[in-house]
Amino acid sequence: MDEHRELDILRHARHDWMNVIQIIKGNLSLNRTDRVEEILNDTIRRSEHASRLTRLGIPGTALFLLSFNWEPHRFALDMEVTGEVRDCSNMEECWYEIISSFTQQLDAAASPGKDNQLLITIHTEQEPYVEFDFQGSIENRSGLQDWLAVYSDTGRCRIDQVIWNEKELVFVLTSE
């Protein structure tokens, strides 16, 4: 990684922490200690998941997920890691390809200006898998339908358990 990219990562991380601190400070000035506690708990939860993610042996996928919200998109991405930390390096290529291509396609398909949320959960059981849970509004369904058809089974990984209705798109990514 070059020095400019490293500095950019540090700048974004500092900016994220400053935002959290300012929100806490504002809520403290309004004597909203219950809200401060919620913010702190959410920040701790996110930090714990980020820490787990960085120890799974999938550096490209981890960097992509952790830096995704630093650029404007039609949806916000949240990420969780459930289960024990384990080596998932053999999933890196598949997971990175699917996660990056899906988020790109979803960015083109999601309705702008809506409260669109994507939760990506990495489950680290005996057979690790990734769960995608989009909640929001989609204006271009055909692009996502085409993407699902192309990526439903790439040979290295497979998309299963697709649930799609007006307000959500949920599916599971498994590896061969």
Order of alpha helices (4+ residues) and beta strands (2+ residues): alpha-alpha-alpha-beta-alpha-beta-beta-alpha-beta-beta
